């Protein structure tokens, strides 16, 4: 850096401190001037101000883990309701599926049919009206992974870890609870 080496040579002298201060002040003023917006000269077109962008509509849907009972139909109903409420046109809305469990379940024990039904809905033409994002704050295991994989985007917290798949011999053949 040219400025720091030039200033370094003069700092030891009595008048060098004054010169160093002036050089640093000048450099600071030049940096400030570079950030100033430029004013067009007379006769030039004025730049048009950009209209502020409207916020993209988003809805947070909590996915109860493990997926059992009517959890799939509740989430499907919530996605349909959210899409109906969001404005048509404009930016594509975002549906964020939060796989956080208050009891720290990882999704093990999720019913395969429920997870598959929800995954198919999220990848359907109807749900494609919104961008689907899976938020995984902790490890996600079992059939609940199908739902996350059906989303367009997956966001994992650092604490989340992918589990290695179990072998077929470790899972029961009928109504598996892997």
C-alpha positions as a Markdown table, in Angstrom:
| # | Residue | x | y | z |
|---|---|---|---|---|
| 1 | Unk | 0.0 | 0.0 | 0.0 |
| 2 | Unk | 1.6 | 3.2 | -1.2 |
| 3 | Unk | 0.0 | 5.6 | 1.4 |
| 4 | Unk | 1.0 | 3.5 | 4.4 |
| 5 | Unk | 4.7 | 3.2 | 3.3 |
| 6 | Unk | 4.9 | 7.0 | 2.5 |
| 7 | Unk | 3.3 | 7.9 | 5.9 |
| 8 | Unk | 5.7 | 5.5 | 7.7 |
| 9 | Unk | 8.8 | 7.3 | 6.4 |
| 10 | Unk | 7.7 | 10.7 | 7.8 |
| 11 | Unk | 6.2 | 9.7 | 11.2 |
| 12 | Unk | 9.6 | 9.7 | 12.9 |
| 13 | Unk | 10.2 | 13.4 | 12.1 |
| 14 | Unk | 8.5 | 16.2 | 14.0 |
| 15 | Unk | 6.9 | 17.6 | 10.9 |
| 16 | Unk | 6.2 | 14.1 | 9.7 |
| 17 | Unk | 3.4 | 13.6 | 12.2 |
| 18 | Unk | 1.6 | 16.6 | 10.8 |
| 19 | Unk | 2.2 | 15.4 | 7.2 |
| 20 | Unk | 1.0 | 11.9 | 8.1 |
| 21 | Unk | -2.2 | 13.3 | 9.6 |
| 22 | Unk | -2.8 | 15.4 | 6.6 |
| 23 | Unk | -2.2 | 12.5 | 4.3 |
| 24 | Unk | -4.7 | 10.3 | 6.2 |
| 25 | Unk | -7.3 | 13.0 | 6.4 |
| 26 | Unk | -7.0 | 13.6 | 2.6 |
| 27 | Unk | -7.4 | 9.8 | 2.0 |
| 28 | Unk | -10.5 | 9.8 | 4.2 |
| 29 | Unk | -12.0 | 12.7 | 2.4 |
| 30 | Unk | -11.3 | 11.0 | -1.0 |
| 31 | Unk | -13.1 | 7.9 | 0.2 |
| 32 | Unk | -16.0 | 9.9 | 1.4 |
| 33 | Unk | -16.3 | 11.8 | -1.8 |
| 34 | Unk | -16.3 | 8.5 | -3.7 |
| 35 | Unk | -19.5 | 7.4 | -1.9 |
| 36 | Unk | -21.3 | 10.7 | -2.7 |
| 37 | Unk | -24.1 | 10.2 | -5.2 |
| 38 | Unk | -23.3 | 12.0 | -8.5 |
| 39 | Unk | -25.4 | 14.9 | -9.5 |
| 40 | Unk | -26.0 | 15.0 | -13.3 |
| 41 | Unk | -25.0 | 18.2 | -15.1 |
| 42 | Unk | -27.6 | 20.6 | -16.4 |
| 43 | Unk | -29.3 | 19.2 | -19.5 |
| 44 | Unk | -28.7 | 15.6 | -18.6 |
| 45 | Unk | -31.5 | 13.2 | -17.9 |
| 46 | Unk | -32.3 | 12.7 | -14.2 |
| 47 | Unk | -32.0 | 9.1 | -13.1 |
| 48 | Unk | -35.5 | 7.7 | -12.2 |
| 49 | Unk | -35.9 | 6.6 | -8.6 |
| 50 | Unk | -36.6 | 2.9 | -8.3 |
| 51 | Unk | -39.8 | 2.0 | -6.6 |
| 52 | Unk | -39.3 | 0.0 | -3.4 |
| 53 | Unk | -39.9 | -3.7 | -3.9 |
| 54 | Unk | -42.8 | -5.2 | -2.1 |
| 55 | Unk | -41.9 | -7.9 | 0.4 |
| 56 | Unk | -42.4 | -11.5 | -0.9 |
| 57 | Unk | -45.3 | -13.1 | 0.9 |
| 58 | Unk | -44.2 | -16.1 | 3.0 |
| 59 | Unk | -46.0 | -18.5 | 5.4 |
| 60 | Unk | -44.3 | -20.6 | 8.0 |
| 61 | Unk | -45.8 | -24.1 | 8.5 |
| 62 | Unk | -44.7 | -26.3 | 11.3 |
| 63 | Unk | -44.3 | -30.0 | 10.5 |
| 64 | Unk | -45.0 | -32.2 | 13.5 |
| 65 | Unk | -42.5 | -35.0 | 14.0 |
| 66 | Unk | -43.0 | -37.9 | 13.6 |
| 67 | Unk | -45.6 | -37.7 | 10.8 |
| 68 | Unk | -48.4 | -39.8 | 12.2 |
| 69 | Unk | -52.2 | -39.6 | 12.4 |
| 70 | Unk | -53.6 | -36.7 | 10.4 |
| 71 | Unk | -50.5 | -34.6 | 10.3 |
| 72 | Unk | -50.2 | -34.9 | 6.5 |
| 73 | Unk | -53.8 | -33.8 | 5.8 |
| 74 | Unk | -53.5 | -30.9 | 8.3 |
| 75 | Unk | -50.3 | -29.6 | 6.5 |
| 76 | Unk | -51.9 | -30.1 | 3.0 |
| 77 | Unk | -54.9 | -28.1 | 4.2 |
| 78 | Unk | -52.7 | -25.4 | 5.6 |
| 79 | Unk | -50.8 | -25.1 | 2.3 |
| 80 | Unk | -54.0 | -24.8 | 0.3 |
| 81 | Unk | -55.4 | -22.2 | 2.7 |
| 82 | Unk | -52.1 | -20.2 | 2.6 |
| 83 | Unk | -52.1 | -20.3 | -1.2 |
| 84 | Unk | -55.7 | -19.1 | -1.4 |
| 85 | Unk | -54.9 | -16.1 | 0.9 |
| 86 | Unk | -51.8 | -15.0 | -1.0 |
| 87 | Unk | -52.3 | -12.5 | -3.8 |
| 88 | Unk | -52.3 | -13.8 | -7.3 |
| 89 | Unk | -49.6 | -12.3 | -9.5 |
| 90 | Unk | -46.6 | -10.4 | -8.3 |
| 91 | Unk | -43.8 | -12.4 | -6.8 |
| 92 | Unk | -44.1 | -16.1 | -6.2 |
| 93 | Unk | -45.0 | -16.7 | -2.5 |
| 94 | Unk | -42.8 | -18.8 | -0.2 |
| 95 | Unk | -44.0 | -21.7 | 2.0 |
| 96 | Unk | -41.4 | -22.6 | 4.7 |
| 97 | Unk | -41.9 | -26.0 | 6.3 |
| 98 | Unk | -40.3 | -26.0 | 9.7 |
| 99 | Unk | -39.3 | -29.5 | 10.8 |
| 100 | Unk | -38.5 | -28.4 | 14.4 |
| 101 | Unk | -40.0 | -30.5 | 17.1 |
| 102 | Unk | -40.6 | -29.2 | 20.7 |
| 103 | Unk | -39.8 | -32.7 | 22.0 |
| 104 | Unk | -36.7 | -33.0 | 19.7 |
| 105 | Unk | -38.1 | -35.8 | 17.6 |
| 106 | Unk | -36.0 | -36.5 | 14.5 |
| 107 | Unk | -38.8 | -37.9 | 12.4 |
| 108 | Unk | -38.1 | -41.6 | 13.2 |
| 109 | Unk | -41.4 | -43.4 | 13.4 |
| 110 | Unk | -43.0 | -41.3 | 10.7 |
| 111 | Unk | -45.6 | -43.2 | 8.7 |
| 112 | Unk | -44.4 | -43.9 | 5.1 |
| 113 | Unk | -47.8 | -43.3 | 3.5 |
| 114 | Unk | -48.3 | -40.0 | 5.3 |
| 115 | Unk | -44.9 | -38.7 | 4.4 |
| 116 | Unk | -45.3 | -39.8 | 0.7 |
| 117 | Unk | -48.7 | -38.2 | 0.5 |
| 118 | Unk | -47.4 | -34.9 | 1.8 |
| 119 | Unk | -44.3 | -35.1 | -0.5 |
| 120 | Unk | -46.5 | -35.7 | -3.5 |
| 121 | Unk | -48.6 | -32.7 | -2.6 |
| 122 | Unk | -45.6 | -30.4 | -2.2 |
| 123 | Unk | -44.3 | -31.5 | -5.6 |
| 124 | Unk | -47.8 | -31.2 | -7.3 |
| 125 | Unk | -48.8 | -28.6 | -9.8 |
| 126 | Unk | -51.1 | -27.0 | -7.3 |
| 127 | Unk | -48.4 | -26.4 | -4.7 |
| 128 | Unk | -45.9 | -25.3 | -7.3 |
| 129 | Unk | -47.6 | -21.9 | -7.2 |
| 130 | Unk | -45.4 | -21.2 | -4.2 |
| 131 | Unk | -41.7 | -21.9 | -3.6 |
| 132 | Unk | -41.4 | -24.6 | -1.0 |
| 133 | Unk | -38.5 | -24.4 | 1.5 |
| 134 | Unk | -37.7 | -27.0 | 4.1 |
| 135 | Unk | -36.0 | -25.6 | 7.3 |
| 136 | Unk | -34.3 | -28.4 | 9.2 |
| 137 | Unk | -32.9 | -27.1 | 12.5 |
| 138 | Unk | -31.8 | -30.5 | 13.8 |
| 139 | Unk | -31.2 | -34.1 | 12.5 |
| 140 | Unk | -34.0 | -35.4 | 10.3 |
| 141 | Unk | -34.3 | -39.1 | 9.9 |
| 142 | Unk | -36.8 | -41.7 | 8.7 |
| 143 | Unk | -39.6 | -41.2 | 6.2 |
| 144 | Unk | -39.9 | -37.5 | 7.2 |
| 145 | Unk | -36.9 | -37.0 | 4.9 |
| 146 | Unk | -39.2 | -37.6 | 1.9 |
| 147 | Unk | -41.1 | -34.4 | 2.7 |
| 148 | Unk | -38.0 | -32.3 | 2.9 |
| 149 | Unk | -36.7 | -33.8 | -0.3 |
| 150 | Unk | -39.9 | -32.8 | -2.1 |
| 151 | Unk | -39.3 | -29.1 | -1.3 |
| 152 | Unk | -37.5 | -26.9 | -3.8 |
| 153 | Unk | -34.9 | -25.7 | -1.3 |
| 154 | Unk | -33.5 | -27.2 | 1.9 |
| 155 | Unk | -32.0 | -25.0 | 4.6 |
| 156 | Unk | -30.2 | -26.9 | 7.3 |
| 157 | Unk | -28.9 | -25.5 | 10.5 |
| 158 | Unk | -25.3 | -26.4 | 11.5 |
| 159 | Unk | -26.7 | -28.7 | 14.2 |
| 160 | Unk | -28.6 | -30.7 | 11.6 |
| 161 | Unk | -27.0 | -33.8 | 10.3 |
| 162 | Unk | -28.0 | -36.2 | 7.6 |
| 163 | Unk | -28.2 | -39.7 | 8.9 |
| 164 | Unk | -26.9 | -42.7 | 6.9 |
| 165 | Unk | -29.7 | -44.8 | 5.3 |
| 166 | Unk | -30.6 | -48.0 | 7.1 |
| 167 | Unk | -30.2 | -51.3 | 5.2 |
| 168 | Unk | -33.3 | -53.1 | 4.1 |
| 169 | Unk | -32.7 | -55.9 | 6.6 |
| 170 | Unk | -32.9 | -53.3 | 9.4 |
| 171 | Unk | -36.4 | -52.2 | 8.4 |
| 172 | Unk | -39.5 | -54.3 | 8.6 |
| 173 | Unk | -41.2 | -55.2 | 5.3 |
| 174 | Unk | -44.8 | -54.2 | 6.1 |
| 175 | Unk | -45.6 | -50.6 | 7.1 |
| 176 | Unk | -42.0 | -49.8 | 7.9 |
| 177 | Unk | -41.2 | -47.4 | 10.7 |
| 178 | Unk | -37.6 | -46.6 | 9.6 |
